[in-house]
Amino acid sequence: MEDGIQKGRFIMITRRKFALIVSAVVLFSVLAGGTIGLFAQSRSFDQINFQLRIFSTAFKQVLDRYVTAPDPQKLIYGAIKGMMETLDPHSVFMDAKTFRDLKSSTQGSFGGIGIQIGVRDEVLTVIAPMAGTPASRMGIQAGDRIVKIEGKPTKGITSDEAVGKLRGEPGSNVTITIEREGVSELMDYTITRALIEIESIPYYGFIADKIGYVWLANFSQKSGPDLSKALQDLEKQGMKQLILDLRSNPGGLLNEAVEVSSNFLDNGSLVVFTRGRLKESDQDYKASGQVLFGPKKGSMVVLVNQGSASASEIVAGAVQDWDRALVLGQTSFGKGSVQNVMPLGDSIAIKLTTAKYYTPSGRCIHRDNSAWQSGDLDSLVEDSTASQEVYATLGGLKRKVYGGGGITPDIKVDLPRLNRFQMDLERKTVFFKFAIKYTVGHSNLPKDLIVDESMVDEFTKLLKEDKIEYTPEEFKESRDYVKQGIKRELLSKLYGDKARTAYLLQNDAQAQKAVELLQKNKDLTKLLKEGQNGK
């Protein structure tokens, strides 16, 4: 037995056992929905019973007649998966691994060695060791190539497969074999796994004089406490204004979205409400607890983009509706549906959409993103055909805010598009590879390093080695971009992700626009009114 599931065995089914399975399927249908009477609102019991008989007949025919004896468990799991796929992209069947991964992502911790990994040039590569983890303490470095795990070659392995092998119970060991730039021999590391905490706030600090910046990357069980700590720390250092960065934050736990919002809104303020098919799905969620950075503390900007989804949109919508913050960037994703996880035993579950989210002013966050997901629309181009319903904010200014799905920013700021050559550099991770090679002989570069022409010349040699095609015009147009890419990866390699993030913010058009607006408008009301004018 592994995770409560029998694997590698086929089950012989007699007619009696088959009848019991069919009965169990029917009984599950009843129990999972509460009562079969719920279905009777639109379809009679006889119709449902007829469809179940079709399924049971098909199931039996496959068991009896398929060319090789099928695994009944796989058939049932496949049927449930197919059923969920007829609903919406967020309603899914979760096998044991997917269910475990979901719990790890929401709990904010897992057993592992503490490295970020990816496949680079078809080789499993360490992107970065996480500070304070077993891998970091044993000297694993960014750019190390993991050629074996427990003595078995990693050639052809996927990132997910590697994660499955590297994670495990805290206190257990795993041996990895490393190939490192500038070292002739392979190196074996036996690392003791530990409880690894997932950072919900990878970076916070000051982006300008008295303007704090917090990058909230996800909504796990740690997000509320981590944000409180960051806000208190920044206030002690003199923060008077704040930028909360929710860009590319895919969301997470609803209660954490409420807790995060409660740091900025008065107690009792509605944060979000849900409405669904069943009365039990109708819930109102209000701010409570200590207000660490309320309206009287200072003005605030929230950054969003098309990767901001779910819980991110709840927070952005709440502070926008209550006139607490200016929202800047690009219209958010529009993932405003509520999913409940319903276990089907000890190790498997379904995640089912049961309601939709609405901002305090009544805007439905959810929208149909099928055009983006299918590639019919450019992922960086907003759908101008989407309807925009007009609502009014609730904080007293009665500003116009817009519905139609997602959170429309008060001020839209698009990011510059990459040209073909720049996209090629990023797609082929050339800056990352350059930093690994260059720091072998230049490990003492300062944090304020300047990318000079000798570095650029070394970089062009790597372009030639890797057969990266470009024209002289493309390189001339991209020279500043190349220098920025070189510096960001050198800082990441030598000083870690926090140094990399601090540098990237200096050239971030959206973040710098937020700084400009905050410096110009110390008063929150003036800031919000300027946003209403679209400046």
C-alpha positions in Angstrom: 0.0 0.0 0.0 1.2 3.5 -0.9 -0.9 6.6 0.2 -3.9 4.3 0.7 -3.9 3.1 -3.0 -3.2 -0.4 -4.1 -0.8 -0.3 -7.1 0.5 -2.9 -9.5 -2.4 -5.3 -8.8 -5.4 -6.3 -11.0 -8.7 -7.1 -9.3 -10.8 -10.0 -10.4 -14.4 -8.9 -10.5 -17.3 -11.4 -10.4 -20.8 -10.5 -11.4 -21.7 -10.1 -7.8 -18.7 -7.8 -7.1 -19.5 -5.8 -10.3 -23.1 -5.3 -9.0 -21.7 -4.0 -5.7 -19.4 -1.6 -7.6 -22.3 -0.2 -9.6 -24.4 0.1 -6.5 -21.5 2.0 -4.9 -21.3 4.4 -7.8 -25.0 5.1 -7.5 -24.7 5.5 -3.7 -21.7 7.8 -4.1 -23.7 10.0 -6.6 -26.3 10.4 -3.9 -24.0 11.1 -1.0 -21.7 13.4 -2.9 -24.6 15.7 -3.8 -26.3 15.6 -0.4 -29.5 14.1 -1.8 -30.5 12.9 -5.2 -33.3 15.4 -4.9 -30.8 18.2 -5.8 -30.6 16.8 -9.3 -34.4 16.7 -9.6 -34.5 20.4 -10.0 -33.5 20.0 -13.6 -33.5 16.3 -14.4 -35.6 13.5 -13.1 -34.2 10.6 -11.1 -35.1 8.2 -13.9 -33.0 10.2 -16.4 -30.0 10.1 -14.0 -30.5 6.4 -13.3 -30.6 5.7 -17.0 -27.3 7.5 -17.6 -25.7 5.6 -14.7 -26.8 2.3 -16.3 -25.1 3.4 -19.5 -21.9 4.0 -17.6 -22.1 0.7 -15.7 -22.7 -1.2 -19.0 -19.7 0.5 -20.7 -17.6 -0.2 -17.6 -18.5 -3.9 -17.7 -17.9 -4.2 -21.4 -14.4 -2.7 -21.0 -13.6 -5.0 -18.1 -14.8 -8.1 -19.9 -13.7 -7.5 -23.4 -10.7 -5.2 -23.6 -7.7 -7.0 -25.3 -5.7 -7.0 -22.0 -7.1 -7.0 -18.5 -7.6 -3.4 -17.5 -7.0 -2.0 -14.0 -10.5 -1.1 -12.6 -9.0 1.7 -10.5 -7.6 3.4 -13.5 -10.9 3.1 -15.3 -12.8 4.7 -12.4 -10.2 7.4 -12.0 -10.3 8.1 -15.7 -14.1 8.3 -15.6 -14.1 10.8 -12.7 -11.4 12.9 -14.5 -13.5 12.9 -17.7 -16.6 14.0 -15.7 -14.7 16.9 -14.2 -13.3 18.0 -17.6 -16.9 18.6 -18.8 -17.4 21.3 -16.2 -14.8 24.1 -16.1 -10.9 24.3 -16.1 -10.8 24.7 -12.3 -12.9 21.7 -11.4 -10.5 18.7 -11.4 -9.9 15.2 -10.1 -6.8 15.0 -7.9 -4.9 11.8 -7.7 -2.7 11.1 -4.7 0.3 13.1 -6.0 -1.8 16.1 -7.1 -3.6 16.1 -3.7 -0.3 16.0 -1.8 1.1 18.9 -3.9 -2.0 21.0 -3.2 -1.7 20.5 0.5 2.0 21.4 0.4 1.4 24.6 -1.6 -1.4 25.8 0.8 0.3 24.7 4.0 3.5 26.6 3.0 5.9 23.8 3.8 7.2 20.4 2.6 10.0 17.9 3.3 12.9 18.5 1.0 16.5 19.7 0.5 15.7 23.4 -0.4 16.5 24.0 -4.1 14.7 25.5 -7.0 15.3 23.3 -10.1 14.6 23.4 -13.8 15.7 21.6 -17.0 18.3 23.7 -18.8 19.8 22.4 -22.1 18.1 19.1 -21.3 20.0 18.8 -18.0 18.4 19.0 -14.5 19.9 22.2 -13.1 19.9 24.0 -9.8 18.3 27.5 -10.4 19.0 28.6 -6.9 19.5 27.1 -3.4 17.0 28.5 -0.8 18.7 30.3 2.0 19.1 28.5 5.3 18.1 25.1 3.9 20.2 21.8 3.9 21.2 22.3 0.2 22.4 25.8 0.9 24.4 24.8 4.0 26.1 21.9 2.1 27.3 24.3 -0.6 25.0 23.5 -3.5 25.2 26.4 -6.0 23.1 27.9 -8.7 24.1 26.4 -12.0 25.0 23.0 -10.5 23.8 20.2 -12.8 22.2 17.3 -11.1 23.3 14.3 -13.2 22.2 11.5 -10.8 19.6 11.1 -8.0 20.3 8.1 -5.7 22.8 6.8 -8.3 20.3 6.9 -11.2 20.9 9.2 -14.2 18.6 12.1 -14.5 18.8 12.3 -18.3 15.3 12.8 -19.7 13.8 13.5 -16.3 11.1 16.3 -15.9 11.2 18.9 -13.2 8.1 17.3 -11.6 9.6 13.9 -11.6 12.8 15.3 -10.0 10.8 17.1 -7.3 9.1 13.9 -6.5 12.4 12.1 -5.9 14.0 15.0 -4.0 11.1 15.6 -1.6 10.5 13.2 1.3 10.1 12.9 5.0 12.2 15.4 7.1 15.2 13.5 8.5 15.5 11.1 5.6 18.5 11.2 3.3 18.9 11.7 -0.5 22.1 11.5 -2.5 22.6 13.7 -5.6 25.5 13.7 -8.0 26.6 17.2 -9.1 28.5 18.4 -12.2 29.8 21.9 -11.6 31.3 24.5 -14.0 35.1 24.6 -13.5 35.3 21.4 -11.6 36.6 18.3 -13.5 35.1 15.6 -11.3 31.5 14.7 -10.4 30.6 15.4 -6.7 28.3 13.3 -4.5 26.2 15.0 -1.8 24.2 13.1 0.7 21.7 15.6 2.1 19.3 15.2 5.0 15.9 16.4 4.2 14.3 19.0 6.4 11.0 20.9 6.6 11.3 23.6 3.9 9.2 26.7 4.3 7.8 28.2 1.1 8.3 32.0 1.1 5.1 33.9 0.6 7.1 37.1 0.6 10.3 36.6 -1.3 11.3 40.3 -0.9 10.4 43.4 0.9 12.3 46.6 1.5 12.4 50.3 0.4 12.1 51.2 -3.2 12.5 54.9 -2.6 12.7 57.3 0.4 10.1 56.2 2.9 8.3 54.2 0.3 8.1 50.5 1.3 7.7 47.7 -1.2 6.3 44.2 -0.4 6.2 41.4 -3.0 3.5 38.9 -2.0 4.0 35.9 -4.3 1.3 33.5 -3.1 -1.5 33.0 -0.5 -0.5 30.2 1.8 -1.1 29.7 5.5 1.9 31.9 6.2 0.9 34.9 4.0 -1.0 36.8 6.7 1.6 36.5 9.4 4.5 37.1 7.0 2.9 40.3 5.7 2.2 41.5 9.2 5.9 41.0 10.0 7.1 42.8 6.9 4.8 45.8 7.5 5.9 46.1 11.1 9.5 45.9 10.1 9.1 48.6 7.4 7.2 50.9 9.7 10.0 50.7 12.3 12.4 51.8 9.5 10.2 54.8 8.7 7.8 53.7 6.0 5.2 56.3 5.2 3.8 54.9 1.9 3.5 51.4 0.5 3.6 49.5 -2.8 2.0 46.0 -2.5 3.1 43.9 -5.5 0.6 41.2 -6.4 1.8 40.7 -10.0 1.8 37.1 -11.2 0.5 36.0 -7.8 -1.8 33.0 -8.7 -3.8 33.2 -5.5 -4.4 30.5 -2.9 -6.3 30.4 0.3 -9.4 32.6 0.7 -9.0 33.2 4.4 -5.4 34.5 3.8 -6.8 37.0 1.3 -9.2 38.2 4.0 -6.3 38.4 6.5 -4.1 40.2 4.1 -6.8 42.7 3.3 -7.5 43.2 7.0 -4.1 44.9 7.4 -5.4 47.8 5.3 -9.1 48.0 5.9 -11.2 49.1 8.9 -12.6 46.3 10.9 -16.0 45.1 9.7 -15.3 46.2 6.1 -16.6 43.7 3.6 -13.7 42.1 1.8 -15.4 39.7 -0.6 -18.7 37.8 -0.9 -19.5 34.6 -2.6 -22.7 33.4 -4.3 -23.4 30.0 -5.7 -26.1 27.5 -6.5 -26.6 26.3 -2.9 -27.4 28.6 0.0 -24.4 27.3 1.9 -22.2 28.8 -0.8 -23.4 32.3 0.0 -20.9 33.8 2.4 -19.7 37.3 3.4 -16.1 37.8 4.5 -15.2 40.9 6.5 -12.0 42.5 7.7 -11.0 41.8 11.3 -8.0 42.0 13.6 -5.2 44.6 13.8 -5.1 47.2 11.0 -1.4 47.6 10.6 -1.4 50.1 7.6 -4.8 51.7 7.5 -5.8 54.8 5.5 -4.4 57.2 8.2 -1.0 55.6 8.0 -0.3 56.6 4.4 -1.1 56.2 0.7 -0.7 52.9 -1.1 -0.5 51.4 -4.6 -1.3 47.8 -5.5 0.4 46.4 -8.6 -1.5 43.8 -10.7 -1.0 42.1 -14.1 -2.7 39.4 -16.1 -1.0 36.8 -13.9 -2.7 38.2 -10.7 -5.6 35.7 -10.0 -8.1 34.5 -7.4 -7.0 35.7 -3.9 -4.8 38.4 -5.5 -7.9 39.8 -7.2 -9.9 39.7 -3.9 -7.3 41.9 -2.2 -6.9 44.3 -5.1 -10.7 44.6 -5.5 -11.3 45.2 -1.8 -8.7 48.0 -1.4 -9.9 49.5 -4.6 -13.6 49.4 -3.7 -13.0 51.0 -0.3 -10.8 53.8 -1.7 -7.8 52.4 0.3 -5.3 52.1 -2.5 -4.6 52.9 -6.1 -4.5 49.8 -8.4 -1.9 50.1 -11.2 -0.7 47.8 -13.9 -2.7 45.6 -16.3 -6.2 44.0 -15.9 -6.0 40.9 -13.8 -6.7 37.4 -14.9 -10.3 37.1 -13.8 -10.2 33.8 -11.8 -13.1 34.5 -9.5 -14.6 31.1 -8.9 -14.6 29.3 -5.6 -13.3 25.7 -5.4 -14.0 23.3 -2.6 -11.8 20.3 -2.1 -13.8 17.2 -1.4 -11.8 14.1 -0.4 -12.8 10.8 -1.9 -10.9 8.8 0.6 -7.5 9.3 2.4 -5.5 10.3 -0.7 -7.6 11.4 -3.6 -10.2 14.2 -4.0 -12.1 16.4 -6.4 -11.8 20.1 -6.5 -15.2 21.5 -7.5 -16.3 25.0 -8.4 -19.2 25.9 -6.1 -19.6 29.7 -6.2 -18.2 32.9 -7.6 -16.4 35.8 -5.9 -17.7 39.4 -5.9 -15.9 42.5 -4.7 -17.5 44.7 -2.0 -19.1 46.9 -4.7 -20.7 43.9 -6.3 -18.3 43.3 -9.2 -18.0 39.6 -10.3 -14.3 38.9 -10.5 -14.8 35.8 -12.8 -14.6 36.0 -16.6 -14.2 33.6 -19.5 -10.5 33.4 -20.3 -10.9 30.7 -23.0 -9.6 33.1 -25.7 -6.4 33.7 -23.9 -5.9 30.1 -22.9 -6.5 28.9 -26.5 -4.1 31.4 -27.9 -6.7 33.4 -29.8 -5.6 36.5 -28.1 -2.0 37.7 -27.3 -1.4 37.1 -23.6 -0.2 40.7 -23.3 -3.1 42.3 -25.1 -6.3 42.9 -23.1 -9.6 41.9 -24.7 -11.1 45.2 -25.7 -14.3 43.4 -26.7 -15.1 42.5 -23.1 -18.0 44.3 -21.6 -17.2 46.8 -18.8 -19.9 47.4 -16.3 -19.5 50.6 -14.2 -19.7 50.5 -10.4 -18.9 53.1 -7.7 -16.4 52.7 -4.9 -17.7 52.5 -1.3 -15.1 54.5 0.6 -16.7 57.9 0.1 -15.1 59.1 -3.1 -17.6 57.2 -5.3 -14.9 56.7 -8.0 -15.7 54.7 -11.1 -14.5 51.1 -11.1 -15.2 48.5 -13.7 -16.7 45.0 -13.8 -16.8 42.5 -16.6 -14.2 40.2 -15.0 -10.8 40.7 -13.4 -9.7 43.8 -11.7 -9.3 46.8 -14.0 -6.5 49.0 -12.7 -7.1 52.7 -12.0 -4.0 53.5 -14.1 -2.9 51.1 -16.8 0.8 50.7 -17.4 2.0 48.2 -20.0 5.4 46.7 -20.0 7.7 47.0 -23.0 7.6 44.1 -25.5 10.7 42.0 -26.0 12.0 41.7 -29.6 12.9 38.4 -31.2 16.5 38.4 -30.1 15.6 39.3 -26.5 13.0 36.5 -26.3 15.6 34.1 -27.6 18.1 35.1 -24.9 15.4 34.5 -22.2 14.0 31.3 -23.7 17.5 29.7 -23.9 18.5 31.0 -20.5 21.7 32.6 -21.9 22.1 35.2 -19.1 21.9 32.4 -16.5 24.5 30.4 -18.3 26.8 33.4 -18.7 26.6 34.2 -15.0 27.6 30.6 -14.1 30.6 30.6 -16.4 31.7 34.2 -15.7 31.7 33.9 -11.9 34.1 30.9 -12.0 36.9 33.4 -12.4 35.2 36.5 -11.1 33.7 35.6 -7.7 34.4 38.8 -5.9 32.3 41.2 -7.9 30.7 43.9 -5.8 26.9 44.5 -5.4 27.2 47.8 -7.3 29.0 46.1 -10.2 29.1 47.8 -13.6 28.7 45.8 -16.7 31.6 47.0 -18.9 32.5 46.3 -22.5 34.8 43.5 -21.5 31.8 41.6 -20.0 29.7 42.3 -23.1 32.5 40.9 -25.2 32.6 37.8 -23.1 28.8 37.5 -23.5 29.0 37.8 -27.3 31.5 34.9 -27.2 28.9 32.8 -25.4 26.3 33.8 -28.0 28.6 32.4 -30.7 29.2 29.2 -28.8 25.5 28.6 -28.3 24.8 29.6 -31.9 22.4 32.4 -31.0 21.4 34.2 -34.2 21.0 38.0 -34.3 21.7 40.9 -36.5 23.9 43.9 -35.7 20.8 46.0 -35.6 19.1 43.7 -33.1 22.2 43.7 -30.8 22.5 47.5 -31.0 18.8 47.9 -30.1 19.2 45.4 -27.3 22.5 46.6 -25.8 21.0 48.1 -22.6 18.7 45.1 -22.2 21.8 42.8 -22.5 23.7 44.7 -19.9 20.7 44.6 -17.5 20.3 40.8 -18.1 24.0 40.2 -17.4 23.9 42.2 -14.2 20.7 40.7 -12.8 22.0 37.1 -13.2 25.4 38.0 -11.8 23.8 39.5 -8.7 21.5 36.5 -8.4 24.5 34.1 -8.6 26.7 35.9 -6.2 24.2 37.6 -3.8 20.9 35.7 -4.2 17.4 36.4 -5.3 16.8 39.4 -3.0 19.7 41.3 -4.6 18.4 40.4 -8.1 14.9 41.7 -7.2 16.1 44.9 -5.8 18.0 45.6 -9.0 15.1 44.6 -11.3 12.8 47.1 -9.5 15.1 49.9 -10.6 14.1 49.2 -14.2 10.5 48.1 -13.6 8.2 50.5 -15.5 5.1 49.7 -13.4 6.9 49.8 -10.1 8.7 53.1 -11.0 5.4 54.6 -12.1 4.0 53.8 -8.7 6.9 55.5 -7.0 6.4 58.6 -9.2 2.7 58.8 -8.2 3.4 58.2 -4.5 6.1 60.9 -4.4 3.8 63.3 -6.2 0.8 62.5 -4.0 1.5 62.0 -0.3 -2.3 62.4 0.4 -4.3 59.3 -0.4 -7.3 61.2 -1.7 -5.2 63.1 -4.1 -3.6 59.9 -5.3 -6.9 58.2 -5.9 -8.3 61.2 -7.7 -5.3 61.3 -10.0 -5.9 57.7 -10.7 -9.5 58.5 -11.6 -8.2 60.9 -14.2 -6.1 58.1 -15.7 -2.9 59.9 -15.4 
